[in-house]
Amino acid sequence: MKYGLIGEKLGHSFSKEIHERIADYKYELCEVAKDDFDEFFKNRDFISINVTIPYKERVIPYLDYIDDIALSIGAVNTVVNKDGKLYGYNTDYYGLKSLIEKRNINVENKKVLILGTGGTSKTATVVVKTLGAKEIIYASINGEIGTFTYEEVIEKHTDAEVIINTTPCGMYPNNDGLLIDIKLFKNLVGVVDVVYNPLLTTILQNAKTNNLKYASGLYMLVSQAVYASAIFQDIEVSHDLIDEVFEEIYFQKQNIVLIGMPTCGKTTIGKKLAKELNKTFVDIDTLIEEEIQMPISEFLNKDNEKDFRDIEEKVVERIAKMNNLIISTGGGVIKRQVNIERLKKNGIVVFIDRDVNLLMPASDRPLSSNLNDLKKLYNERYEIYKIAADIVVKNNTKINDVITKIIEEVK
């Protein structure tokens, strides 16, 4: 390996595509077991690498030189091999600092609560000190020395004004993970999460719901990668490149989720949209039929809508963890709020709003098999669709006009 990333588990990583977008070199993802770590660094068979969980601190004894920022943090995420000598840096510092500043989360003279105690926690400490934080406290599950348990934080420190999550909680594949209820923090002004997969973690969804400033880890990932690549190549950092690559990667990774009434056009629009944007089309109802081994109409005719919704929820949970999809959902997916919450972790939700007089009852849709039932369903669900949606797009004209409108709104 010449260039790449080492860590224990890298199945969730976006680093390869980011680095290969930044520069003209092959970037490899190399999973290194804990028992093989020593041998890897004794061999020094690489030019430049990034280091991630759980090796950012363990790598330090193998280095011949550590820059001042990495030294102050006590963690290294970038290692360059110069004529057999290893030089260590911490570009996470620049990535996290860029993220906080980009999202205008002011930590100056603020009380900051940092979740976690690992290498990234140490990075966050140096960053917020640099940015003028008044007080820093730490939360850990076991309440190790110098930290508070999450229960103690709730008892004593709900006056924290900024929260930074440096733990893997909420990271793929455990997307629903949550360590703390931010609604208890009455002085809170912003929440930062270093997790980048999913694009929006549960704690950040809660921040958004409560109209707080929030910052997701993808911008940090791209920023630190641009800084690392500059060190690899011994060139100046391009801040314009950070924004450019971030926007490209975010749009590529983001799902577009189509919700709306039966026969509103979700499938037709979804397939054309997928082709236009080079994304993969997924139909939730089709996946459910594969699961139940029968048409949905036949399943629902057995008067077991709850069982159907349970299956739908499980399928949504699985698909919502994936990236770069156009997802067509069933008309009733909005009946369970958890479905929308999960779909929004990696996606933007678009309500395909078609006038009720243009919708068509269908015999294979038991909940809207006649005009009266269809109109009743429309009236029951219309406001729920609007509340669930990030974007509302009318579909009363030509399909191509709808496609164009969705792309404009999403971008």
N, C-alpha and C positions, 0 to 999 in steps of 0.2 A: 504493500500500500504506500502510495506517495502522499496523497492528501485524503483526509477523511475525518470521521468521527468515531471515537471509541466510547463505549458505555456498556452496561450490563444488559439492558434491554432497549432496543432501538426501533421496534416495530411501528411506533407512533411518529417517528421523526420526519420532519419536512426538510432537514438540513441539506440533503443531497441535491434536491431540485433548486434550493435557494442558492447554494454555492455554485452550481453549474450554470445558473442564470447570471451570477455576478461575474464569473471569470472563466477563462478557457482552460480548465483542467478537470480531470476526472476525480470526483469526490466519492469516496466509498463509506458505507456504514459498516462498522466492524464491531460486532458484539464480542466482548471479552469477558469471560467468566472470572470471578474473583480469584480463583486458584491459578489462572493463567496471566494475571496482571503483571506480576513481577517479571516473568520471562519476556513479556511484550516490551517492557521498558528497558530491560537489560539488552535486548537485541537492537533497539533503536532503529528498526527497519522502516523508516518513514522520513518524509521531508518536513511536512507540517500537518498537524492534526488538531482537532478540537476534542475536548474531554468533557463528558457529562456524567450524570448520576450513575454510580456512587463514587466516582474517582477524582473529583475536583480537589480534594484535600490529600488523598492518598498518593497522588502523583508528585507532590512537592519534594520528597526526599531524592527523587531521581533527577532533579533539575540542577544544572550548573549555574543558572542565573534566573532570578525572578525580578520582574520590574516592580517599581515602588507601589503601584496600585494593587497588584496581585499580592504583594507582601503584606500590605496593610489589611487586606481582606482575609488572607490566609487560605485562599482557594485559587486554583488555576484552571482555565478552560481552554487555553490556547498554548500549544507547544510547538516550537520551531527547532528543527535539527540543523545546526550550523557547524559543518565539519566535525560531526560527532559529538558536539556539545549541545545540550538541551536548554532552550530559553523559554521561560514561562511567563504568560500574560493573562490578564483577566478582562476579556472584552464584554463579559456580562455586565460589568460596571457601566460601560458606555451604552450598552443596550438598554439597561433599566433606567438610567438617567434620561436617555432620549425618549423612552416611553412615557415617563412621568411628565416631562416637559411638553411632549407632543400633545398630551391630553389635558394640559393646563391644570394639573393637580398640584396645588400649592402646599408644600409641606413646611414652609418656613414658619418658625414659631408654633408649630403644631405638635400635638402628642400623637405619635405614630405607633401603631400596634403591628408587629411583624409576626406572622404565623410561620412557625418552623425554626429550626436551629442549624440547618445544614449549610453547605457552601454558599447557596444562593441567599440564605438569610444573612450571612456575613457580608455578601455583596450589597444587599439592600441596606444594611447598617451604614456602610461607608457612603453609599449614595445619598441617603437622607441626611446624614451628618453634613455632607458637602452642600446639600440644599438648605441647610439651616434648621433642621428639626429641633424643637425645644426639648422633647423627651421621647425616648424609645423604650418600649417594653416588648417582651417576647412571650409567645404562647407555645406550649408544647403539650403533647398528650400526657406525658408522665410528670410534667412540672419539674424537669431537671434543674440543677443549680443555675440560678440567674434567669429563670423563666417562671411563668405562671401556668397552671393548668387552664384549660378552657373554662372550667367551672369557676376558677378564681378570677379569671378575666371578667366574667359576667358579674361577679360579686363586687369587684373593686375598680374595674377600668373601662366601664362603658362610656367614659368621657373621651375615649380615643377619637381623634378627628380624621385620621387616615389609617386604613388597613391595607397591609401588603401581604398577600399569600405567597410564600416561597416553598410550599409543600407540593407534593404531587396530587393532593386531594382534588378531585374533580377532573383529573386527567384521563384520557382514553386508556382503557375501555370502561373505566368506572366514572362515566360522565355525570352521574347524578350526585357525586360526592359533595358533602358540605360540612365544614368544621364548625361554623359559628353563624348565629342569626344576627345579621347586621341591623335589623329593625330595633334591636335593643340599644343601639349606639345613637343617642339623640343628637350628638354634636358632629356626627360623621359628615365629611364633605367629599370624600373620594375613596375608591377601592381599586387596588391594583392587584392583578393576578399574573404571575409569570407563566402559568400554563397557557399553551397555545393550541392544544388539540384536546377538546373542541375549541372552536373560535371564541365561544362565549360560555364560560363556566357558570355553574349555578349561582355562585356568590356574585358574579358580575350581572347575571340576570336579575338578581334581587336588588343590586345597586341601581340598575336601569329602571326597574319598576318603581323604586323609591326616589327617582329623579336625582340621583347622585352622579357625580362624575365617575367614570370607570375606565380602566385601561387593561386591555387584553394582551397576552404575552406574545402574539405573533409579531407585532412591531418590534418588540425587544429582540426576538429571535432573528429577524431580518437585520436589524441594526447591528447586533453583535457579530453577525456573520459577515457583514460588510467590513466592520472593523478588523475582524480576524483575517479576512481575505487580503486586506491591505497589508497586514503584518506578514502574511504568507509571501506576498509579492513585493514587499518593501516599497509600497507606494502610498500616496496620500489618500485619506478617506474622502469619498464623495457623498455628501449628505443628500444631494438630489437623487443619487442612486438608491439610497435607503427608501425614500418615498416611492420611487418608481417600482422597485422590486416588491415592496410591501403591497402596493395596490394590485400588481399583477398576481401575486401569490394569493392574496385574500380573495380576489374575484375567482381565481381558479378553484380554490378550496371550497368556496361558499356554495351551498345548495340553494336552489330556487324551488320553493315548496308551493304548489298550487292547491288552493282550497276553493270550495264553492259547491253549489247545488248539483245534483245529478243532471247530466246533459247540458251543463254550462260551457263545455268545451275543454275541460282540463286535459284530457288525453290527447286530443288533436293538437292543442296549443303546446302541450308538453313535448310531444315528439318533434315538432318543428323547432321549438326553442332549443332542444337538446342538440339538434343538428346545426343550428345557427351558432351556438356557443361552444360546440365541441365538448358537451357534457353528456353523461349517460342518463338515459331516461329510465325511470323506475315507476311502476304503477302499483300502489299499495294493494288495491283490490285484487290484482292478478296474483300477487304474492300470497295474499290470504287464501285465494282459491287453490293455490298449490299446497298450502298448509292443510286445508280442510278436505282436499280431494273431491270437491264438488262445487257447482256454481253457488255463489253467495245467495242468490234468490232461493235456491233449494234449502240452504242452511237456515235462512231467516224464516222460511215458511213453516219451520218446525217450532216457531214462537220462542226462539232462544236468542234474542238480541243481546242479552248480557254476555252470553258465551262468545258471541261474535265480537263484541267490543273488547273482551279480554284478549282474544286472539289478535285483533287489530292493534291493540296497545303493545303487545309483544313484538309484532312485526315493525311497528313504528319505532320502537326502542332500538331495534337492530339496525334499521335503515338510517335512522337519524345520526348514528355514529360515523357514517360514511361521508365522503367528500366528493365534490364535483358532480353532483347529481341534479337532474330535474325530477322532482318527485310529484307525481299526481296522486292526490289522496282521495279517499272515499268521502262522500258528502257529509257523513256523520263523524268524521275524525275530530271535529271540534267539540263533540259532546263530552270529551274528557280533557280537561285542561292540561294534564300531564303530557298528552300527545303534542300539543302546541309548544309547551315548554321544551320538550326534547327536540322537536324539529327546529326550534329557533337556536339551539346551541351551535349548529353548523349551517343554519339556513336563514333565508329571508322569506317571509310568508306573503304570498300574493293571492288576494281574493279575486277570482274571476267572477265579476258581477254581471250576470246576464238577466235582463228583465224577465219577470215571471211569465209573461205572455209569450216569450220566445222559448221557454223550456218545454220539454216534451215528456209526458208521462210514458212509462214503459212497463210492459208486463213482467219483465225480468227484474224489476226493482220493487219489491213488496211494499216498501215504505212510501213509494210515490207512483203506484201503478195506475192511478186515475187522476184526473185533473183536480178534483177537490182535495185529495190527499197531497198532491204536489203543492198546491197553493197553501195548504195548512202548514206543510213542512217548511216552505219558503218563509212564511211569516214567523214561524218558531225560531228559525235559524239565522235569519238575515242579520240581526244586530250582533249575534255571536260571531258570525264571519267577520264583520267589520271590526269588532274588538280584537279578534285574534290576528288580523292582518297587519303587516307592516306597510303594505301597498295595496290599494284597491284599483283595479283596472276594469273598465267596462268592456263587455264583449257583445255589443249589439250591431257591430259592423263587420268589416272584413278581418279575417284571421290575421293576415299579414300586418294590418294596422295594430292589432292587439299585441303581436310579437314585438313590433317596433317600440310600442309604448312600454312594455315590460322591460325591455333592455335599457331603454332610456331611464326609467325609474330606478332600476336596480343599480345601474352604474352611477 
